């Protein structure tokens, strides 16, 4: 009777868990969770004969969990494990309640992505075995230091009883320090000579998979796996050490490891039309970039391509991190593609135009390039974050027509599990139509600013092109988004020449030629929507023969305080859509910039409203001085 009531209660609670969490009032949710946790604790007490294995660490938890489950299943009777990557506290009850009294083991992956996150899961799981894979930089933004991360993860070891077993990484000092807090048995793993389970001769050269030799209590065996990359060796060792500590024979554990497939999106090889994709697209903390590049550098393939999306979990500004990732990638593969809003930061790694390094703001732009570039025999690494990038679509597009190319859904799942993948979720035709009509409108407006026609003045390599970014709509002349135009007008007044309409068929370009301190200059305005300026500038550069290194971009910057101007010799787009369009079109970041600080507007004011609203009359004098300062910065660059 009691068991029947428990089964019914468990079914109701688990069935409604997500619905309740999303829909009910917080007080009701609190009562619901109290009931769920109470039921979970009661059920855990009934599982006295089940071995609970808790796994935590900065990386490799999910793969370690699958490997441990594979080993224990091969030796014991049935068991249970955390489903997929559902390792946060809200999913722990489901894992425990899904464990039967007949299960010999339950392997629980425990996330520690923020302070105190592990407290509730540990109180529910009460593990017999605690496994810590490593302490890295994943979730560093939440903890600030690796030591703080280690302190959170150490709760797993501190909570073990005298009959508990701590399985620790001997190659990680922060992990091994946790042994001091273990009152039970400690089993270590690694390449260190002090490791209880020691590894040597670790190899992973594609198309061969990861293999290594392990030494356990004087016995040496070779371990073969289905995994890709040497960086999975700690996960393999952690799983073997866990199994061995629980009495699984070495031969049985080694055979079980060989049968475990890579987890989806974790260095998972997928063959499509004679092209091999290595899917590492679940997450991309900065610390995981180097191991993935090491794998590609050592791999044997006709051509090697690396696609990198959004990088997470790093110190400081994103620019240096993307630059370092780009340099690592260039040393490891034949073609490198960065995707996403931060992609232009990678272009600085280009040493010459021969470097096949590209930056695309959207995944659809990357797909358009890959559609004609990829060929049979290629090895392609997809390295990104599922929630931010959904790089899986680059693989799916090889065999089907992908309809959804959104980059803002933020769904924490793979695209193949989403119903929008093959049905249209956007209206690109309408967007193109709107852009075209805007171009026609702006073309008419620019004619008001020109007073003569193109004189076919040659643009030599010594000429500097000064491009002002702004909006040609005269009603927006005095807005923050238009300071690039206004600063350019200051320079135009100094030259005292007439604006000329350009040679482009669309009639969108206006030029003014002259000299500043002996340096020939060409002032340039292009009357088109900001996010479409790149293709027009690229076309003009082809017609007139100028290059990025000759150009100086004048543009507004929301991140600079109002009244501040700053020079940059090159770099990423900094979030500016006009600069982003230019960098994408040229696939080069060697454009000098003069950034004009406009600040962020009033509290509560949207960015769009602020940048398209005219400066107040009492601020006009400051704006005029700001434009003068920006013009002076351009002249300073010309003199340098």
C-alpha positions in Angstrom: 0.0 0.0 0.0 2.7 2.5 1.1 4.8 1.6 -2.0 1.7 2.2 -4.2 1.1 5.7 -2.7 4.8 6.5 -3.1 4.8 5.5 -6.8 1.7 7.6 -7.4 3.2 10.7 -5.6 6.5 10.3 -7.4 4.7 10.1 -10.8 2.6 13.2 -10.1 5.6 15.3 -8.8 8.0 14.4 -11.6 5.3 14.8 -14.3 4.5 18.3 -13.2 8.0 19.5 -12.0 8.8 21.8 -15.0 5.2 23.0 -15.4 5.0 24.0 -11.7 8.4 25.7 -11.7 7.5 27.8 -14.7 3.9 28.7 -13.9 3.0 28.8 -10.3 3.3 31.6 -7.7 6.6 31.5 -5.8 4.9 30.5 -2.5 3.1 27.6 -4.2 6.4 26.6 -5.8 8.2 26.7 -2.4 5.5 24.4 -0.9 5.8 22.1 -4.0 9.6 21.9 -3.8 9.5 21.3 0.0 7.2 18.3 -0.7 9.4 17.1 -3.6 12.6 17.3 -1.5 11.0 15.6 1.5 9.8 12.8 -0.8 13.3 12.5 -2.3 14.9 12.3 1.1 12.5 9.6 2.2 13.1 7.6 -0.9 16.9 8.0 -0.6 16.6 6.3 2.9 15.1 3.3 1.2 18.1 2.8 -1.1 20.5 1.5 1.5 22.0 -1.1 -0.8 22.5 1.3 -3.7 26.0 2.8 -4.2 25.6 6.5 -4.9 28.5 8.0 -6.9 28.6 11.9 -7.0 30.7 13.5 -9.8 31.7 17.2 -9.9 34.5 19.2 -11.4 35.0 22.0 -13.9 35.0 19.9 -17.0 34.5 16.3 -18.2 31.7 15.5 -15.7 29.2 14.2 -18.2 31.6 11.9 -20.1 33.0 10.7 -16.8 29.5 9.9 -15.6 28.7 7.9 -18.8 32.0 6.0 -18.5 31.5 5.1 -14.8 27.9 4.0 -15.6 29.3 1.8 -18.4 31.8 0.2 -16.1 29.4 -0.4 -13.2 26.7 -1.8 -15.5 29.2 -4.3 -16.9 29.9 -5.7 -13.4 26.9 -5.1 -11.2 23.2 -5.5 -11.8 21.1 -2.6 -13.1 21.8 1.0 -12.1 20.7 4.5 -12.7 22.4 7.8 -13.7 21.8 11.5 -14.3 20.0 11.9 -17.6 22.0 13.7 -20.3 23.5 16.9 -18.9 20.7 17.6 -16.4 23.2 18.2 -13.6 21.7 21.2 -11.8 19.9 21.0 -8.4 16.4 21.2 -10.0 16.9 17.8 -11.7 18.6 15.9 -8.8 15.2 14.7 -7.3 14.3 13.2 -10.6 17.5 11.1 -10.7 17.1 9.9 -7.1 13.3 9.2 -7.4 14.0 7.3 -10.6 16.4 4.9 -8.8 14.9 1.6 -7.8 15.7 -0.4 -4.7 17.0 -3.1 -6.9 19.6 -0.8 -8.6 23.1 -1.5 -7.5 24.3 2.0 -8.2 23.3 5.5 -9.1 25.8 7.9 -10.7 24.8 11.6 -10.2 26.4 14.5 -11.9 26.5 17.5 -9.7 27.0 21.0 -11.0 28.7 23.7 -9.0 28.3 26.5 -11.5 27.6 29.1 -8.8 28.3 29.5 -5.0 26.2 27.1 -2.8 24.7 25.4 -5.9 25.9 22.0 -4.6 24.4 22.2 -1.1 20.9 20.9 -2.0 22.0 18.1 -4.3 24.5 16.8 -1.8 21.9 16.8 1.0 19.6 14.7 -1.3 22.2 12.4 -2.8 24.4 11.6 0.2 27.0 9.9 -2.0 29.1 7.0 -1.1 31.8 7.8 -3.7 32.9 11.4 -4.6 34.7 12.0 -7.9 36.4 15.3 -8.7 37.6 15.6 -12.3 39.5 18.9 -12.2 39.4 22.5 -11.2 39.6 24.8 -14.3 38.1 28.1 -15.4 34.6 27.1 -16.2 32.2 29.4 -14.4 35.1 31.6 -13.3 32.8 34.7 -13.7 30.7 33.4 -10.8 33.6 32.5 -8.5 36.4 34.9 -9.5 39.2 32.5 -8.6 40.0 28.8 -9.1 40.5 28.5 -5.4 36.8 29.6 -4.8 35.7 27.0 -7.4 37.7 24.3 -5.6 36.2 25.3 -2.2 32.7 24.7 -3.7 33.6 21.4 -5.3 35.3 20.2 -2.2 31.9 20.0 -0.5 31.5 16.6 -2.2 34.6 15.2 -0.5 33.9 16.9 2.9 30.5 15.2 3.0 31.8 11.6 2.6 31.6 9.3 5.6 34.3 7.0 7.0 33.2 4.3 4.5 33.3 6.8 1.6 35.8 6.8 -1.3 37.2 10.0 -2.7 38.4 9.7 -6.3 40.7 12.6 -7.0 42.9 13.9 -9.9 46.5 13.6 -8.9 47.6 16.0 -11.6 45.5 18.9 -10.2 46.9 20.4 -7.0 43.7 22.0 -6.0 41.9 18.7 -6.4 44.5 16.7 -4.4 44.2 19.2 -1.5 40.7 17.9 -1.0 42.2 14.6 0.3 42.9 16.4 3.6 39.1 16.6 4.1 38.3 13.0 3.4 37.8 10.8 6.4 37.5 7.7 4.2 39.6 6.2 1.5 41.4 8.2 -1.2 42.1 6.8 -4.7 44.0 9.1 -7.1 44.4 9.1 -10.9 46.7 10.8 -13.4 50.1 10.7 -15.0 51.7 11.7 -11.7 54.0 9.1 -10.2 52.1 9.4 -7.0 48.8 8.4 -8.6 47.1 5.3 -7.4 46.0 4.6 -11.0 48.7 5.9 -13.3 48.6 6.6 -17.0 51.3 6.8 -19.7 51.6 6.8 -23.5 48.4 8.8 -24.0 47.7 9.0 -27.8 44.9 10.4 -29.9 45.8 11.1 -33.5 42.7 11.1 -35.8 41.4 8.9 -37.3 42.6 6.8 -34.4 40.8 7.3 -31.1 42.1 7.9 -27.6 44.3 5.1 -26.2 46.5 4.9 -23.1 48.3 2.5 -20.9 47.3 2.3 -17.2 49.1 0.8 -14.2 47.0 -0.5 -11.3 48.6 -2.4 -8.4 51.5 -3.5 -10.6 49.4 -4.6 -13.5 49.7 -2.7 -16.9 47.1 -2.8 -19.6 46.3 -0.8 -22.7 42.9 1.0 -22.7 41.2 1.7 -26.0 38.3 4.2 -26.2 36.0 5.7 -28.8 36.8 9.2 -27.6 38.6 12.0 -29.6 41.3 14.0 -28.0 44.0 13.5 -25.3 42.1 15.8 -23.0 39.6 13.0 -22.3 42.3 10.9 -20.6 41.4 12.3 -17.1 37.7 11.3 -17.6 38.8 7.8 -18.6 41.1 7.5 -15.6 38.5 8.9 -13.2 36.0 6.3 -14.4 38.5 3.4 -14.2 39.6 4.5 -10.7 36.0 4.6 -9.5 35.2 1.1 -10.9 38.4 -0.4 -9.5 37.8 1.2 -6.1 34.4 -0.5 -6.1 35.8 -3.9 -6.9 35.3 -4.1 -10.6 38.2 -6.3 -12.2 40.6 -4.3 -14.3 39.9 -6.3 -17.4 36.1 -5.8 -17.1 36.5 -2.1 -16.6 38.8 -1.7 -19.6 36.4 -3.7 -21.8 33.5 -1.5 -20.7 35.4 1.7 -21.5 35.9 0.6 -25.1 32.1 0.2 -25.5 31.1 3.8 -24.5 30.4 6.2 -27.3 31.3 9.9 -27.1 28.5 12.0 -25.6 26.5 14.1 -28.1 28.3 17.5 -28.7 31.4 16.5 -26.8 34.1 15.9 -29.5 31.6 13.6 -31.2 32.6 12.5 -34.7 29.8 12.5 -37.3 30.2 11.5 -40.9 28.2 13.4 -43.6 28.8 13.0 -47.3 32.4 12.0 -46.9 33.0 15.0 -44.6 33.8 14.3 -41.0 32.5 16.8 -38.4 33.8 16.7 -34.8 30.9 18.1 -32.8 32.2 19.9 -29.8 29.2 22.3 -29.8 27.6 21.9 -26.4 29.8 24.5 -24.7 33.0 26.4 -25.3 34.7 27.8 -22.2 38.0 29.4 -23.1 40.0 26.7 -21.4 38.6 24.1 -23.8 39.8 25.8 -27.0 43.5 24.8 -26.7 42.8 21.0 -26.2 40.4 21.0 -29.2 43.0 22.8 -31.3 45.7 20.3 -30.2 43.5 17.5 -31.4 43.0 19.2 -34.8 46.7 20.0 -35.2 47.7 16.4 -34.7 44.8 14.9 -36.7 45.5 13.4 -40.2 43.1 14.7 -42.8 43.2 16.2 -46.3 42.0 19.5 -45.0 41.2 20.7 -41.5 38.6 23.4 -40.8 37.8 24.9 -37.4 34.5 26.7 -36.7 34.3 28.6 -33.4 31.2 30.3 -32.0 30.7 32.0 -28.7 33.6 31.5 -26.2 32.7 31.7 -22.5 34.3 31.7 -19.1 37.4 33.9 -19.4 39.1 36.8 -17.5 39.0 40.3 -18.8 38.0 41.6 -22.2 36.9 39.3 -25.0 39.2 40.7 -27.6 42.5 39.2 -26.3 40.7 35.8 -25.7 39.3 35.6 -29.2 42.7 36.7 -30.6 44.4 33.9 -28.7 41.8 31.4 -29.9 42.3 32.5 -33.4 46.1 32.2 -33.2 45.8 28.7 -31.8 43.4 27.8 -34.5 45.5 29.1 -37.3 48.4 27.0 -36.1 46.1 23.9 -36.1 44.0 24.0 -39.3 43.8 25.1 -42.9 40.7 27.3 -42.6 39.3 29.1 -39.5 35.8 30.5 -39.2 34.5 32.5 -36.3 30.8 33.0 -35.9 28.8 35.4 -33.8 28.6 39.0 -32.6 32.2 38.8 -31.2 33.7 37.1 -34.3 35.4 40.2 -35.7 37.8 40.2 -32.6 39.5 37.2 -34.2 40.5 39.0 -37.4 43.5 40.6 -35.7 45.2 37.2 -35.8 45.6 37.5 -39.6 49.2 37.9 -40.6 48.5 38.3 -44.3 45.7 38.0 -46.8 46.8 34.4 -47.4 45.5 33.3 -43.9 42.2 31.7 -44.3 40.6 33.3 -41.3 37.1 34.5 -41.6 34.6 36.2 -39.2 30.9 36.1 -39.8 28.3 37.7 -37.6 25.7 35.0 -38.2 25.7 31.3 -38.7 23.9 31.6 -42.0 26.7 33.8 -43.3 29.1 31.0 -42.3 26.9 28.4 -44.0 26.9 30.4 -47.2 30.7 30.2 -47.3 31.0 26.6 -46.3 28.4 25.5 -48.8 30.9 26.1 -51.6 34.2 25.5 -49.6 33.7 22.1 -48.1 34.7 19.0 -50.0 35.1 15.2 -49.4 37.8 14.3 -47.0 37.6 17.5 -44.9 37.8 17.2 -41.1 35.6 20.0 -39.5 35.6 20.9 -35.8 32.5 22.7 -34.6 33.4 24.4 -31.4 30.7 26.5 -29.8 27.9 26.9 -27.2 24.6 25.2 -27.9 22.5 27.9 -26.3 24.3 30.8 -28.1 25.3 29.4 -31.5 23.5 26.1 -32.5 26.4 25.2 -34.8 24.8 21.8 -35.4 22.9 23.5 -38.3 26.2 23.7 -40.3 26.2 19.9 -40.3 22.5 19.4 -40.9 22.6 21.8 -43.8 24.8 19.3 -45.7 21.8 16.9 -46.1 18.7 19.0 -45.7 17.3 22.4 -46.1 17.5 24.2 -42.8 14.8 26.9 -42.4 15.7 28.3 -39.0 18.9 30.4 -38.9 18.0 32.4 -35.8 20.8 33.3 -33.4 18.6 34.7 -30.6 16.4 31.8 -29.6 18.7 31.0 -26.6 17.2 27.5 -26.3 19.5 25.2 -24.3 19.2 22.2 -26.6 20.5 20.9 -29.9 18.7 22.0 -33.1 17.7 18.5 -34.1 15.4 18.4 -31.1 13.7 21.6 -32.2 10.5 21.7 -34.3 11.6 25.1 -35.9 14.6 23.6 -37.6 12.8 22.7 -40.8 10.0 25.2 -40.7 10.5 28.9 -41.4 11.0 30.9 -38.3 11.9 34.1 -39.9 11.0 36.2 -42.9 14.3 36.9 -44.8 12.5 38.0 -48.0 10.7 40.8 -46.2 13.9 41.9 -44.6 15.7 42.1 -47.9 12.8 44.0 -49.4 12.8 46.5 -46.5 16.6 47.0 -46.9 16.2 47.6 -50.6 13.6 50.2 -50.1 15.8 51.9 -47.5 18.6 52.0 -50.0 16.4 53.7 -52.6 15.2 56.2 -50.0 18.7 57.1 -48.8 20.0 57.3 -52.3 17.6 60.2 -52.9 18.5 61.9 -49.7 22.3 61.8 -50.4 21.7 63.8 -53.6 20.9 66.8 -51.4 24.4 66.7 -50.0 26.3 66.6 -53.3 26.9 69.5 -55.6 29.1 68.1 -58.3 29.8 64.8 -60.1 32.8 62.4 -59.9 35.9 63.8 -61.4 37.6 60.4 -61.7 40.3 61.5 -59.3 42.7 58.6 -58.8 43.2 57.1 -55.4 46.8 56.2 -54.8 48.2 54.0 -52.1 49.4 57.2 -50.3 45.8 58.5 -50.0 44.0 58.0 -46.7 40.3 57.3 -46.9 38.3 58.9 -44.0 34.9 57.3 -43.8 32.2 58.9 -41.6 29.5 56.5 -40.4 26.1 58.0 -39.9 22.6 58.3 -41.2 21.9 60.3 -44.3 18.3 61.1 -43.3 18.4 64.9 -42.7 15.9 64.6 -39.9 18.5 62.5 -37.9 21.4 64.9 -38.6 21.8 66.0 -34.9 21.5 62.5 -33.3 24.2 60.6 -31.5 24.2 57.9 -34.2 25.2 60.6 -36.7 28.4 62.1 -35.0 30.5 60.2 -37.6 29.0 62.3 -40.3 29.2 65.5 -38.3 32.9 65.0 -37.5 33.6 64.3 -41.2 31.8 67.6 -42.0 34.3 69.4 -39.7 37.1 68.1 -41.8 35.2 68.9 -45.0 34.9 72.6 -43.9 38.7 72.7 -43.4 39.3 71.3 -46.9 36.9 73.8 -48.4 36.1 71.7 -51.4 32.8 70.5 -52.9 31.3 67.0 -52.3 31.3 64.9 -55.4 28.9 62.0 -56.2 30.8 58.8 -56.7 31.2 56.3 -59.5 29.0 53.7 -57.9 25.9 52.8 -59.9 23.6 53.2 -56.9 24.8 56.8 -56.4 25.2 56.3 -52.6 28.8 57.5 -52.3 30.0 61.1 -51.8 33.6 62.1 -51.9 35.8 65.1 -51.2 39.5 65.2 -52.0 42.2 67.3 -50.5 45.3 67.3 -48.3 46.1 67.6 -44.6 49.7 68.5 -43.8 50.9 67.1 -47.1 48.9 63.8 -46.8 46.4 63.3 -49.6 42.9 62.4 -48.2 39.6 61.3 -49.5 36.6 62.1 -47.3 33.8 59.6 -47.9 30.1 59.2 -47.0 28.0 56.2 -48.0 24.2 56.8 -47.8 22.9 53.4 -46.8 21.6 51.7 -43.7 24.4 51.3 -41.2 24.4 47.5 -41.2 24.7 47.3 -45.0 27.6 49.7 -45.4 30.3 47.0 -45.7 29.4 45.5 -49.1 29.1 49.0 -50.6 32.5 50.0 -49.2 34.0 46.8 -50.5 32.7 47.4 -54.0 34.1 50.9 -54.0 37.5 49.7 -52.8 37.5 47.3 -55.8 36.6 50.1 -58.2 38.9 52.7 -56.8 41.8 50.5 -55.7 42.1 51.3 -52.0 42.7 48.9 -49.1 41.7 48.6 -45.4 45.1 49.9 -44.2 44.4 53.2 -46.0 41.1 53.7 -44.2 40.1 55.6 -41.1 36.6 55.0 -39.7 34.8 57.8 -37.8 31.9 56.5 -35.7 29.9 56.8 -32.5 30.7 54.5 -29.5 28.1 53.8 -26.8 30.8 52.4 -24.4 32.8 55.6 -24.3 31.6 58.4 -22.0 30.1 61.3 -23.8 32.8 63.8 -24.8 35.6 61.3 -25.0 37.3 60.4 -28.3 39.7 57.5 -28.8 42.0 56.2 -31.6 42.4 52.6 -32.4 44.7 51.2 -35.1 42.7 48.0 -35.6 40.5 45.7 -33.6 37.0 44.2 -33.4 33.7 45.9 -34.2 33.0 46.7 -30.5 29.3 46.1 -31.1 28.9 48.8 -33.7 26.8 47.4 -36.6 28.3 49.6 -39.2 31.9 48.6 -38.3 30.8 45.0 -38.1 29.4 45.1 -41.6 32.7 46.5 -42.9 34.9 44.0 -41.1 32.7 41.1 -42.4 32.7 42.4 -46.0 36.5 42.8 -46.1 37.3 40.0 -43.6 40.0 42.3 -42.3 40.3 44.4 -39.2 43.1 46.7 -40.4 40.9 49.8 -40.3 42.0 52.7 -38.1 39.2 54.0 -36.0 38.4 57.3 -34.3 35.7 56.4 -31.8 33.4 59.2 -30.6 32.0 58.7 -27.2 28.3 59.3 -26.9 27.5 57.5 -23.6 24.5 55.4 -23.0 21.7 57.9 -22.6 19.3 58.3 -19.7 18.4 55.5 -17.3 15.6 53.4 -18.7 16.1 54.8 -22.2 16.5 52.2 -25.0 19.6 52.3 -27.1 17.6 52.7 -30.3 15.6 55.7 -28.8 18.8 57.3 -27.5 20.9 57.1 -30.7 18.1 58.3 -32.9 16.9 61.2 -30.7 18.5 64.6 -31.4 20.9 66.0 -28.9 19.2 68.7 -26.7 19.8 72.3 -27.6 21.8 72.9 -24.4 24.2 70.2 -25.4 25.0 71.4 -28.9 28.1 73.3 -27.9 29.5 70.2 -26.3 28.6 68.1 -29.4 30.3 70.6 -31.6 33.5 70.4 -29.5 33.2 66.6 -29.5 33.1 66.6 -33.3 36.1 69.0 -33.4 38.1 66.7 -31.1 37.3 63.7 -33.3 38.4 65.6 -36.4 41.6 66.6 -34.6 42.2 62.9 -33.8 41.9 62.1 -37.6 44.5 64.7 -38.4 46.7 63.3 -35.7 46.4 59.9 -37.3 47.2 61.3 -40.7 50.4 63.0 -39.4 51.5 59.7 -37.8 
